[in-house]
Amino acid sequence: MLERLNFQPTTADDTPSALAVLDAGAAAGTPLPLLLVDATLPEPDGFVLAEQAVARRLARSVVVLLSLNRAYHCSGRSGTARV
């Protein structure tokens, strides 16, 4: 779906790997236009990744995704994240 919108998806399995991809883009002067983050990434979780991306301006837009069955468990965390 994202390819049809002219996005070039890049994936990462965890927060440190994602930050490495984001840092490389920022260092090259091409921050990602959109970062889709799974809130349930392994520790550090997706909220940490989103906070880092916003604070360090590693992506132009950041969206944290929550599945419905996990939304209740993450509801407190989503309210404290600075994203």
N, C-alpha and C positions, 0 to 999 in steps of 0.2 A: 504494500500500500504506500509506504513512504517513497519508494522509488518512483511511483507514478506522479508524485508531487515534487519530483526533482531533488529529493533528499538522498544522500548516500549514507545509509545506516552503518554504524560501527558498533560492535558489541564488546562488552567486557563482563567477566564473570564475578567481579567483586569490586569494592570501592577502591582499593589501591590501583588495580588495573585500569579502572575508569579514569582515575585522576591522572595516571600516566598519559593516557590518550588525550585528555583535556589539556594537560600541561604542554604536550607536544604541539597541539593545535594553536594554543595561545602563543607559544614561543615562535611559531612560524607566522604569526600575525593573522591567523585564520581561526578564531574561536568558533566553536560549533554554533550553528544558528538555533538548534533545538536540542535539549537534553531531556530524554525521557528516562526517569529513574524508577526502578522497582523499590518500593519502600522496604520490602522484606529481603534486601540483599544481606548476605552474611555480614557479621560485625567487621568493621563499623557499618551500620545499616545505611539504607538509601537516603535517610534524612541527613546523615552526616555528609554524604556525597553531595546532596543538593545544597546544603549550607556552604560547603567549601566552594562549589561551583559559583554560587551567587557572590560570596564574599570576595573571591579571587577573580571574578568576571571571566570565567572560563567558558561560558556559553551565553548566548544572547537571551534565550528563554529556557526556563527550567520547569518541568512538569513532573510531580511525584505521583506515581500510580499506586493505588491501593485496590486490592481485590475486595469484593464485598465481604467475604468471610474473614478477612484480616482487618478490615476497617475498624471494627470495634476495638481490637487489641492495640491498634496504632493510633486511635483517636486522641489520646493524651499526648502522644509524641508529636502528632501533626500540629497540635496547638502550640507546642513550645519551639518548634523548628523556626528558624529565621528565614523562611523561604516563602 
